[in-house]
Amino acid sequence: MKVYNNPNLNKKHCNGVIAIGNFDGLHLGHQKVIKEAKQKAKKNKIPFGVMTFEPLPVMFFNKKIKNHRINSLEQKKTQLKKLKLDFLIIIKFNKNFSTQSAEEFIKKIIFKKTKCKYLYVSKNFKFGFQRKGDIKTLKKFQVKYNFKNIVTKPFKKGNKIISSTLLRNKIKLGKIDEVNKLLNRDWSINGKVMKGKRRGRKIGFPTCNLKMGDYVVPKLGVYAVKVKSKNFFKNGIANIGYRPTFNGQSLLLETNIFGINKNLYNKVISVNFKKFIRSEKKFRNLKHLKKQIKLDIKKAKK
């Protein structure tokens, strides 16, 4: 998969099929759009790729929105690579791009840069200055700019449409097992292990500490997790919260990895959430906390 940080495609990737979207989470609905687009490319023997935006437009326009992302850009790249794209276009969403009209986007990028033949979008796709462009706009200009716009039907589970908003809400409620089914993989947080106050080590449960960054914050509490790094893939237990027993002030993800007791500072790990165990609570003293941790670990292992 060739990654472009602008829409200036190599000749071999022009005149193909492109699926456009934020694809935050890359859930089953997104996967459906991409797979349908890929089938079209295969049938017509032309290249196939995805166009996405960085940062997420909603986070660009509203700087107050912090914990919003389901996956990071690096995770998105990794997940898209598994879908065997020919190319990925990452459009830098900045002030200059945000003022571009819907027709300018179609003319300058879709028509002149990519020479796209088939453009796949979801039903609620909006683009251009003040989000004035939609699927009607694409239909209006498809003959003029020599592409065919294809709108995919939404993916439903039961009677609910699968969307990034639905997933964010489920993550916030701690419904991780449901989230994982809608992603067709474990929801995970990637990050570099930072130094903490080593309290976990002192009470016999050393933890790897990660900051949340822009990730959506799951329900505060304890989770059964699997932890992946370059060198291992182990079961573990994680706590996301403020550590009320120690009067903590900052949000932190602390993970105790089973069977590993070595220093992992500055190592990048992926914490894959499996199941919510219990809500975060304040304990009277360390004795009660240690007792509860032992029970949590027993439950996580089970």
Summary of the structure (lengths in Angstrom):
residues: 302
radius of gyration: 22.0
end to end distance: 39.1
largest distance: 72.4
contacts: 926
relative contact order: 0.13
helix: 34%
strand: 27%
